[in-house]
Amino acid sequence: MAVFSDLKERISSILPSHDGPTRRLTHLGQGFAPDEEYHEKPPYSNYSISAHGAQMFLVFLAMCCFASVAAFQAQWHVGPSFLSGFAIFVAVTALFLSTWLLAVPFIYWKHDRLKALARPLNEIRVKLILSVAGTTWLLLISFITTISAWTEPGCKDASTDPHASLGDAYQKALSGWCTTKKAGSAFFWMTFTAWLVSLGLALLEWRTNKGLRPKDAPFAPPAETLDDEPFDAREVDDDSDLSRKPTHQTFASQGDDVAESPFRDSAYAPPSMGRYDPPAPTGRPSMDTYGAFSDPAPTGYAAPGVSRTMQYADPYAAIRHNLSAEPQIAAPRPGMPPNPPSYDGYR
């Protein structure tokens, strides 16, 4: 009991207070202040610390027992056997695994060291995998050593041991060797129990974290839904945009109606027609509302056009033409009779 009390005192000396030590965050992601103070919880609970401590202590005792067994075999030149070497190997690996699981998170928590090794241990999946591996490893060696210790012929009767010919001294020491071997097997079973506790705590933590995960909200239909009735085109208003027929409208710009205008589309004016000349042929109108099938006017009856690229359209040509076509009548002076009409246009 003194050993357990000393172990408890040593563990309590390195444990933080109830609220945890005050630390300053120096390695945080985006959105956190680097000098923010916070109280972080320890990486393990008291139950996990006790389980890992028991694993380390019990597997160390098992390792010492089988080291003594191997030393006895080497002293009498009957070994060490493969089972003794394998048991020591399993004890060393289990001791290393327990120490790593307990020490690395606390070193990172207390001194901000071993960050690369401590980061995987924060994942519950990694804890589960390592706990299952340690439990299986200890269960295997416990069964093997138990079968070997309780079925050894020399442990039941020293005279039936395969190496009983080594003398009475060997037969007398054989009973202590059997007791040590059985004790090592018992310590392996105790270590397996401690690993089983760690596995149970890891499963409990995994289940707790799984229940705390945010769940997706159930699907909620929109508040405003369309009518379930099918669409009927007859119910559409006749005045709506869908029922209106587009009308073909033509807009004549200013000066387009003047045959002599230089701004019209054609670069030449139609020839002047005499009093008895037949009218110019026109195209046949189409019955289509949009005028898509109207026949154009026949060609060959108008004066040959001049290329638009070979002449310069004078913007004042239409103005000069209008001024020359209309006679200029001077306005009468105030107080004078109006001017007589001019008959210059008649010949």
C-alpha positions as CSV (number, residue, x, y, z in Angstrom):
1,M,0.0,0.0,0.0
2,A,2.9,2.3,0.6
3,V,3.9,2.0,-3.1
4,F,0.4,3.0,-4.2
5,S,0.4,5.9,-1.8
6,D,3.7,7.1,-3.1
7,L,2.5,6.8,-6.7
8,K,-0.6,8.8,-5.9
9,E,1.4,11.5,-4.3
10,R,3.7,11.8,-7.3
11,I,0.8,11.9,-9.7
12,S,-1.0,14.5,-7.5
13,S,2.2,16.7,-7.5
14,I,2.1,17.0,-11.3
15,L,-1.6,17.4,-11.6
16,P,-3.0,21.0,-12.0
17,S,-5.6,22.6,-9.8
18,H,-9.3,22.1,-10.4
19,D,-9.6,25.0,-12.8
20,G,-6.3,24.3,-14.6
21,P,-3.3,26.6,-14.9
22,T,-3.6,29.9,-16.7
23,R,-1.8,29.8,-20.0
24,R,-1.3,32.2,-22.8
25,L,-2.1,31.0,-26.3
26,T,0.8,31.5,-28.7
27,H,-0.1,29.1,-31.5
28,L,-3.7,29.7,-32.5
29,G,-5.4,29.9,-35.8
30,Q,-7.0,32.9,-37.5
31,G,-9.5,34.8,-35.5
32,F,-7.9,34.3,-32.0
33,A,-5.9,36.8,-30.0
34,P,-2.4,35.4,-29.2
35,D,-2.4,36.9,-25.7
36,E,-5.7,35.6,-24.7
37,E,-5.7,33.9,-21.3
38,Y,-7.8,30.8,-20.7
39,H,-8.1,27.8,-18.4
40,E,-7.5,24.6,-20.2
41,K,-8.6,21.2,-18.9
42,P,-6.0,18.5,-18.3
43,P,-5.7,16.1,-21.2
44,Y,-6.9,13.1,-19.1
45,S,-9.3,12.5,-16.3
46,N,-8.2,11.1,-13.0
47,Y,-9.5,7.7,-14.0
48,S,-7.4,7.6,-17.1
49,I,-4.3,8.7,-15.3
50,S,-4.8,6.0,-12.7
51,A,-5.3,3.4,-15.4
52,H,-2.2,4.4,-17.2
53,G,-0.2,4.5,-14.0
54,A,-1.3,1.1,-13.0
55,Q,-0.4,-0.2,-16.5
56,M,3.1,1.1,-16.2
57,F,3.6,-0.2,-12.7
58,L,2.2,-3.7,-13.2
59,V,3.9,-4.3,-16.5
60,F,7.2,-3.3,-14.9
61,L,6.7,-5.9,-12.2
62,A,5.9,-8.5,-14.8
63,M,9.0,-7.6,-16.8
64,C,11.1,-8.0,-13.6
65,C,9.6,-11.4,-12.9
66,F,10.3,-12.8,-16.4
67,A,13.8,-11.2,-16.3
68,S,14.4,-13.3,-13.2
69,V,13.1,-16.4,-15.0
70,A,15.4,-15.8,-17.9
71,A,18.4,-15.2,-15.5
72,F,17.7,-18.5,-13.8
73,Q,17.6,-20.3,-17.1
74,A,20.8,-18.7,-18.2
75,Q,22.5,-19.6,-14.8
76,W,21.8,-23.3,-15.3
77,H,22.4,-23.2,-19.0
78,V,18.9,-24.2,-20.0
79,G,17.9,-21.0,-21.6
80,P,16.7,-18.3,-21.7
81,S,13.7,-19.8,-23.6
82,F,11.8,-18.2,-26.3
83,L,8.8,-17.6,-24.0
84,S,10.9,-15.7,-21.5
85,G,12.3,-13.4,-24.3
86,F,8.9,-12.8,-25.8
87,A,7.4,-12.0,-22.5
88,I,10.1,-9.4,-21.8
89,F,9.7,-7.9,-25.2
90,V,5.9,-7.6,-24.7
91,A,6.5,-6.0,-21.3
92,V,8.9,-3.5,-22.7
93,T,6.6,-2.4,-25.5
94,A,3.6,-2.2,-23.2
95,L,5.6,-0.1,-20.8
96,F,6.7,2.2,-23.6
97,L,3.2,2.6,-25.0
98,S,1.7,3.4,-21.5
99,T,4.4,5.9,-20.8
100,W,3.9,7.6,-24.2
101,L,0.1,7.8,-23.8
102,L,0.4,9.4,-20.4
103,A,3.5,11.6,-20.6
104,V,3.3,13.2,-24.1
105,P,-0.1,14.9,-23.6
106,F,1.0,16.3,-20.2
107,I,4.4,17.5,-21.5
108,Y,2.6,19.4,-24.3
109,W,0.0,20.7,-21.8
110,K,2.5,21.9,-19.2
111,H,5.5,22.9,-21.3
112,D,4.1,23.3,-24.9
113,R,6.5,20.6,-26.2
114,L,6.2,17.6,-28.4
115,K,3.3,19.1,-30.3
116,A,3.7,16.8,-33.3
117,L,3.4,13.7,-31.0
118,A,0.6,15.1,-28.9
119,R,-1.7,16.2,-31.8
120,P,-2.7,12.7,-32.9
121,L,-3.5,11.7,-29.3
122,N,-6.2,14.4,-29.2
123,E,-8.2,12.3,-31.7
124,I,-10.5,9.8,-30.1
125,R,-9.9,7.4,-32.9
126,V,-6.2,7.2,-32.2
127,K,-6.9,6.6,-28.6
128,L,-9.3,3.8,-29.4
129,I,-6.8,2.1,-31.8
130,L,-3.9,2.3,-29.3
131,S,-6.2,1.0,-26.5
132,V,-7.4,-1.9,-28.6
133,A,-3.8,-2.7,-29.6
134,G,-2.5,-2.7,-26.0
135,T,-5.4,-4.7,-24.7
136,T,-5.0,-7.4,-27.4
137,W,-1.2,-7.5,-26.8
138,L,-1.6,-8.0,-23.1
139,L,-4.4,-10.6,-23.5
140,L,-2.2,-12.7,-25.8
141,I,0.9,-12.7,-23.5
142,S,-1.3,-13.4,-20.4
143,F,-2.8,-16.5,-21.9
144,I,0.6,-17.8,-23.1
145,T,2.4,-17.3,-19.8
146,T,-0.5,-18.7,-17.8
147,I,-0.6,-21.9,-19.8
148,S,3.2,-22.2,-19.6
149,A,3.4,-21.6,-15.9
150,W,0.6,-24.0,-14.8
151,T,1.5,-26.8,-17.2
152,E,5.2,-26.9,-16.6
153,P,6.2,-30.5,-15.6
154,G,8.9,-29.3,-13.2
155,C,6.5,-27.1,-11.3
156,K,4.3,-30.0,-10.3
157,D,7.1,-32.5,-9.6
158,A,10.7,-31.4,-9.7
159,S,11.9,-34.9,-10.6
160,T,9.9,-34.9,-13.8
161,D,11.5,-31.8,-15.1
162,P,13.3,-32.3,-18.4
163,H,16.5,-30.9,-16.8
164,A,16.3,-32.7,-13.5
165,S,19.6,-34.4,-14.2
166,L,21.4,-31.1,-13.3
167,G,21.3,-32.1,-9.6
168,D,19.4,-31.6,-6.4
169,A,20.4,-27.9,-6.3
170,Y,18.5,-27.3,-9.5
171,Q,15.5,-29.2,-8.3
172,K,15.4,-27.2,-5.1
173,A,15.7,-23.8,-6.9
174,L,13.0,-24.9,-9.4
175,S,10.1,-24.3,-7.0
176,G,11.1,-20.6,-6.7
177,W,11.5,-20.3,-10.4
178,C,7.9,-21.6,-10.9
179,T,6.5,-19.2,-8.3
180,T,8.2,-16.3,-10.1
181,K,6.9,-17.4,-13.4
182,K,3.3,-17.6,-12.0
183,A,3.7,-14.2,-10.4
184,G,4.8,-12.7,-13.8
185,S,1.7,-14.2,-15.4
186,A,-0.5,-12.8,-12.7
187,F,1.0,-9.3,-13.2
188,F,0.3,-9.6,-16.9
189,W,-3.3,-10.3,-16.2
190,M,-3.5,-7.3,-13.9
191,T,-2.0,-5.2,-16.6
192,F,-4.5,-6.5,-19.1
193,T,-7.3,-5.4,-16.7
194,A,-5.8,-1.9,-16.5
195,W,-5.7,-1.8,-20.3
196,L,-9.3,-2.9,-20.4
197,V,-10.2,0.0,-18.2
198,S,-8.5,2.4,-20.5
199,L,-10.4,0.9,-23.5
200,G,-13.7,1.4,-21.7
201,L,-12.9,5.0,-20.9
202,A,-11.9,5.6,-24.5
203,L,-15.2,4.1,-25.7
204,L,-17.1,6.2,-23.2
205,E,-15.4,9.3,-24.4
206,W,-16.1,8.4,-28.0
207,R,-19.8,7.8,-27.3
208,T,-20.0,11.1,-25.4
209,N,-18.4,13.1,-28.2
210,K,-20.6,11.3,-30.8
211,G,-23.7,12.5,-29.0
212,L,-22.5,16.1,-28.8
213,R,-22.0,16.4,-32.6
214,P,-24.2,18.9,-34.2
215,K,-27.0,17.3,-36.2
216,D,-28.3,18.6,-39.5
217,A,-31.7,20.3,-39.2
218,P,-34.6,18.4,-40.7
219,F,-35.9,19.5,-44.1
220,A,-38.4,22.3,-43.8
221,P,-40.5,23.2,-46.8
222,P,-40.7,26.9,-47.8
223,A,-43.4,29.0,-46.2
224,E,-44.9,30.1,-49.6
225,T,-45.7,27.3,-51.9
226,L,-47.2,27.3,-55.4
227,D,-50.7,26.1,-56.1
228,D,-51.1,22.5,-56.7
229,E,-53.5,23.1,-59.6
230,P,-52.1,22.5,-63.1
231,F,-51.3,25.4,-65.4
232,D,-54.1,26.3,-67.8
233,A,-53.3,28.7,-70.7
234,R,-56.9,29.6,-71.2
235,E,-57.0,31.3,-67.8
236,V,-54.3,33.7,-68.8
237,D,-55.6,37.2,-69.4
238,D,-55.9,38.3,-73.0
239,D,-54.3,41.6,-72.2
240,S,-51.2,40.0,-70.7
241,D,-47.8,40.1,-72.3
242,L,-48.0,36.4,-73.3
243,S,-51.2,36.9,-75.4
244,R,-50.2,40.1,-77.2
245,K,-49.1,39.8,-80.7
246,P,-46.1,42.0,-81.7
247,T,-46.9,44.7,-84.2
248,H,-44.6,45.7,-87.0
249,Q,-43.9,49.4,-86.7
250,T,-41.7,51.4,-88.9
251,F,-40.4,54.8,-87.9
252,A,-39.2,57.1,-90.5
253,S,-36.4,59.4,-89.5
254,Q,-36.4,63.1,-90.4
255,G,-35.6,63.5,-94.1
256,D,-36.3,59.9,-95.2
257,D,-39.4,60.9,-97.1
258,V,-37.5,63.4,-99.2
259,A,-36.4,61.7,-102.3
260,E,-33.4,64.0,-102.7
261,S,-32.2,63.7,-99.2
262,P,-28.6,62.4,-98.9
263,F,-29.4,60.7,-95.6
264,R,-31.8,58.2,-97.0
265,D,-30.8,54.5,-97.4
266,S,-30.3,54.6,-101.2
267,A,-27.5,56.8,-102.5
268,Y,-29.4,57.9,-105.5
269,A,-32.8,59.5,-106.1
270,P,-35.4,57.9,-108.3
271,P,-35.8,59.5,-111.8
272,S,-38.3,62.4,-112.2
273,M,-41.5,61.2,-113.8
274,G,-43.4,63.1,-116.4
275,R,-47.1,63.8,-116.4
276,Y,-48.0,60.8,-118.6
277,D,-45.3,58.5,-117.4
278,P,-46.6,55.3,-115.8
279,P,-46.0,55.0,-112.1
280,A,-43.0,53.2,-110.7
281,P,-43.6,49.6,-110.1
282,T,-44.1,48.6,-106.5
283,G,-43.7,45.3,-104.7
284,R,-46.5,43.0,-104.1
285,P,-47.7,43.2,-100.5
286,S,-47.7,40.1,-98.4
287,M,-50.7,38.7,-96.4
288,D,-48.4,38.1,-93.5
289,T,-48.9,40.3,-90.5
290,Y,-45.2,41.0,-90.1
291,G,-44.6,41.6,-93.8
292,A,-42.0,38.8,-94.0
293,F,-43.0,37.6,-97.5
294,S,-43.4,41.0,-99.3
295,D,-42.0,40.9,-102.8
296,P,-39.4,43.6,-103.5
297,A,-39.9,46.1,-106.3
298,P,-38.5,45.0,-109.7
299,T,-35.1,46.3,-110.6
300,G,-34.0,47.9,-113.8
301,Y,-36.5,50.8,-114.0
302,A,-34.7,53.4,-112.0
303,A,-31.6,55.3,-112.8
304,P,-28.3,53.6,-112.2
305,G,-27.1,54.2,-108.7
306,V,-23.8,55.7,-107.8
307,S,-21.6,53.9,-105.3
308,R,-21.9,55.3,-101.9
309,T,-18.1,55.0,-101.4
310,M,-17.4,57.2,-104.4
311,Q,-19.3,60.3,-103.3
312,Y,-19.4,62.6,-100.3
313,A,-22.8,63.2,-98.8
314,D,-23.1,66.9,-98.3
315,P,-25.2,67.6,-95.2
316,Y,-26.3,71.0,-96.6
317,A,-27.5,69.6,-99.9
318,A,-31.1,69.1,-98.7
319,I,-31.2,72.7,-97.4
320,R,-29.9,74.2,-100.6
321,H,-32.4,72.1,-102.6
322,N,-35.3,73.4,-100.5
323,L,-34.2,77.0,-100.8
324,S,-33.7,76.8,-104.6
325,A,-37.1,75.1,-105.1
326,E,-39.1,77.7,-103.1
327,P,-39.2,81.3,-104.4
328,Q,-37.9,83.9,-102.1
329,I,-40.5,86.6,-101.3
330,A,-39.3,89.6,-99.5
331,A,-41.3,90.7,-96.5
332,P,-42.9,94.1,-96.9
333,R,-41.7,96.9,-94.9
334,P,-43.8,98.2,-92.1
335,G,-46.3,100.7,-93.3
336,M,-46.0,99.6,-97.0
337,P,-48.6,97.6,-99.0
338,P,-47.8,93.9,-99.5
339,N,-45.8,92.9,-102.6
340,P,-47.7,91.7,-105.6
341,P,-47.6,87.9,-106.2
342,S,-44.7,86.6,-108.3
343,Y,-45.4,84.5,-111.4
344,D,-41.9,83.5,-112.1
345,G,-42.8,79.8,-112.0
346,Y,-45.2,80.1,-114.9
347,R,-43.9,80.2,-118.5
